């Protein structure tokens, strides 16, 4: 493995890059990237970029560099996107600009099919960012299934054959919200009743050959992506995986894309399963070393990481966010800092680096 000096220089370079995309007048507002940004944050748009930036700040162990007033304003800015109780659509976090930019219409059927999916994901990310800063959402997450019957209908309606990655994401979101509501707002009865049922249903969806969760015959990358989302839920509640060796085998034989999202997913599955088994540990370490070199290709001269090896990500939930210049972006940086932290744990250098696994 090449010298790790470039890794040890990252905390300062990423912190300085974060400052370069921050609105100096509003410390909680962040652009998507520095030079090619098509998106400018405001008082009512920018939930995703602000949440990812806060998570990066936590991950690189730099929250102490943010003064107390700026951190409080940052937290309150993210909290301001949460709808208040009494809304028929629950208390999800909602960036209305993002929803309009995706083609949002005020039609209930479209909202249920598309916009609610975005809001679940954005809500989870915002809550995770707040938790990383020692804060919470203003209100419990309402508008989620809250009975066995509703959960059963919810799980049955997910696309386990056509999009197991998406299906697993939404199961994982539900577990996150139930645990958040129990831990932060005392809603323990729903958590204790619904969690056993959710994992019972997941057991019935688990493929015994690969250890992943899907129906039909999806591509191998989808099986890995699906496993990553479900294992996040397992990790949240401290549940051991039933087939960690088979999941490790699935990952080590797979060919996946090198974008930031796929890199995080496959590394997370290996990282999580390695907590429970020493199966093929030498192969996992070799894989991690190879991934480390691939991630290095995402590092840009401005100090952070791009979503693609050669350029910044250009979209976020299908909305154009940048000109895809060869520069760092907040989405790629958040994901690849997470990937590097897990690789550091697998290879033994994260203690010296001092980074943290994100709340997620």
N, C-alpha and C positions, 0 to 999 in steps of 0.2 A: 504493500500500500504506500502511495506517495506521502510526502510530508503533510502533516495536519496543520501546519502553520496558517494556511489560508482559513481553516475553520476557527482557530483561536482568535483570529483578527475580526471575525464576524460580529460579535456583540457591539463593538464600537461602530463599525461601518453600517450595520443595519439601523442602529439608533440614529445615526446622523442622516441616513436616508429617510427614516420616518419623519424627522424634523423637516426635511426638504419637501415632503408632500403634505405637510400640515398647514392649515390656515393659521397664520400667525395671530390673527385677531380672535380666533375661535379654536382653542387647542384641541377640541374634540372633533373637529371637522377635518376630513382627509380626502385628498384626490386619489384616484385609482393608480396613477403613476405620475412621474414628474414632468416630462416634456411633451408626451403625446396624449395627454388626458383629454377626452371628449366630455368628461363628467366633472362638474363643479359642485361641491356640497353646499348646502344652505341650511337654514333653520329647520326645514321640513323634508330634506332629502339627503341621503348619505348614511343611512343606518348600517348597511353592509360594510362599507369601507371603514367607518368608525369602529364597528365591532371587531373587524379583523385586525385593525391597527392596535386596539387595546389588547387583543389576544397575543399579538406579536410582542408587544411591550412586556407582557407577563412572561411569555415563553423565553425571551432572552434575558429575563431577570432584571429588567430596567424600570420597573414601576417606581422604584425609589428616586429615579431621576425626574419624575413628574412632581411638581410642587402640589401641595394639598388642595389649593384652590382650583388649579387646572384639572386635577384628577376628579374633583367633585363636579365641576362643570361638565367634564367628559361623561361621567356616569349619568348625570341628569339629562344630558342630551340624548343618550341612548334610551334612557327610561321614557323620554317624552314621546317615543314612537309607539308606546303600548296603548291600546284602546282601553277605555275605562269599563268597569262592569256595567251590565245593563244593555250592552250592544248585542244584538241577536247573533253577531258573528264572533262572539267571544272576546277574550282579552289578548289576542295575538298582537305581536308587534307588526306594524304596517307602515311601509314606506310607499306612500301613495304615488309618488313620482315614479318609482320603479314599476309599480303595477300598471300605471298608465302607459309607460314606455313599452311594456310587454304586450300592449293591446287590450288592457283592461276595459271591460264594459260593466256597467252597474246592473248586470243581469245575474240573478242568483245561480242559474245553471252553469254559467261560465265561471263564476267565482268559485263554485264548489269544485269544478274539474281542474282548473289551472291556478287561479290566484291563491286559493287556500293552500295548495302545495308549496308555493313560494313562501307564504306567510309562516307555515310550520317551520320550514328550514331557516328562515330569517329570525324567527322567534327563538328557536333553539340557539342559534349563533349569538344573538344578542344576550340571552340569558347566561350563556357560557362566558361571554366577555364580562358581564357584570359580576358573576361569581368569582372570576379570576381577580377582580379588583376588590373583593371583599364586600360587594354590594349584591342586591337582589332586584328582581323586577318589582314594580310598585304593587302589583296585584298577582294573585295566583293565575295560572293559565287556565282559563275557562273556555268552554266550547270544544272540549275534547270528549271522546266517549267516556262515560262515567258509570256504566253498568256492564255486566257480562254480556247481555244481549247486544248492546251498542258496540262493544269491542268485537264481538263475534261478527257482526255485520261489517264493521270497519275492516277487519282482517280479511274477510272473504271477498271484499270488493277491491283488494289491491292486485296489481298486475304481476302475479308470481311467475307467469309464463313469458309474457312479452317484455317485462321490465323488472326482473327480480331486484336489481340494484335500487330502483325507485321504491318498490314495495318494501324492501328491508329498511330503507331510509325512514319511511313513515312509521314503521313499527318501532324503530329506535327512537324517533321523536316522541312517540307516545310514552314509552318507558321513561324517557328523560323528563317529560312534563309531569308524569305521575310522581316520580321521585322528587322533583323540584317542589311540587305542591305539598308533598308530605314533609320534606325537610325544612322548608322555609315558611310554610303557612299552616302546618299542622293537619293537613288533609291525609291522615294516615289510614283511615278506613278504606278509601278507594284504592290506595296503593296496596294494602294488604289483601284485599279481595281480588283485584284485577291482575296483579303480577303473576300468581300461579296459573291463571287461565291463559294469559298471553304466552308464557313459556310452554305450557301444555300444547297450545296450537303450533308454536314454533317447532316443537319436537316432531309434530306430524308432518311438517314441511321440510324437515332436514333430510338431505340426501346422505345415505349411509356410506356411499362410495367416496364422495369428496369431502363430506362434512359440512357442505354449504347449504343454503336455503333457497330453493327455487322449485318450479314445476316445469315440466317439458324438458327441452334440450337447449338451453341458452349457451352462448359462446363462453369459453373459459374465462375471459376477463370479467364478464358479468357475474360469474360464480364467485370470483374473488371480491369484486365490489360489493356483492350482496353479503358475503361473509363478513366483510369489514364492518358494515353497518350493524349487523346483528351482534357482532362481538363487542361493539361499543356499548350496546345495551347490557350484554353479559358483564362487562367490566364495571358499569355503573352500579350494578347490584351485587358484585362479587361472586358471580356464578361461574363455575369452571366449564370449559367447553367439553363436549362429550367425545369428539373425535379430533383432538388437536394434531395428532400425527398425520391424519389424512388431509387436513387443511394445509399443513406444512408441505406435504407432497404436492398438493394442488398448486401452491404458489411457486415451488421450485421448478416445476416443469412448464410453467406458463410463459408465454410471450405476451408482454403487455406494452402499451404505449408509454412513451417517456414524458408525457405531460405531468404536471405537478399532482394532479388529482389521482391518476392511476398509480403514481409512485408512492404516495401516502397510503393508499388502500392496501397494496401488496405488502409494504413494509409493516403496516399496523397488524395485519393478520399474523405475520411471522413473529413480530414483537410480542403480541398478546399470547399466542400459543406457546412461545418459548418460556413464558412464565410457568407453564404447567407441565412441560415435558422437555427433556434434553434431546429429543429425537432430531437427528441430523444437524446437531448444533454446528459442526464444522462447515457443513454446506450452507447453513444460514449465515454464518459469518463471512464466508466467501461471497455469498450473494450480497450481503450488506456492503462489503468492500467495493463490489462492482457498482452498486447503486450510488455509493458515495462519489465515485468518479463521474457517473452520469449527472448527478446533482450539481457537481462542480461546473458543468457546462451551462447550467442555468444562471450561474453567478455573473452579474454584470458590473461594469466598471463604476456604476453609480453607487454600489455598495450593498445591494440586496439581490433578490432572485426574480427571474421572469417565469411566467407560467409555462411557456414553451422554451426549449433549449436556446432558440435563436431570437426570440422576440417576446414582448409582453403579451399577456392575454388581451383579447380585443372585446370580449363580451362577458357579461355577468347576467345569468338567467336570460340569455338571448338578447340583452340590451347592449348596444355598442358603448363601450367605456373608454376605448383608447384607439390610437392609430396603429397599434401593434408595432411600435418602434423597438429596436434592440435595446431595451431597458428593463429595469425591474418594475414589478407591479405588486400591489398589496395582496392580491389573491395568491399569486405564486409564492410570495415571500412567506405568508402565513403557513401555507401547506408544506413548503420545503424546509422551513425552520422546524416544524413538527417532525417531518421525516428525518432530518438530521439529528434531532434529539433522540429519537428511537434508535437510529443507527449508533449513536454514541453510547446508548445503554447496552446495545448488543455487542459492541466492540470495545467497550470499557473506557472511552474517553470523555463521556459526558460529565463525570464528576469534576474533571478539571475545567471543562467548558462552563459548567454551572447553569445550564438551561433547564427549563421545567416542561414536563409533559402538560399540554394545555387542558384546562377544563373543557370537556366537549360532550 
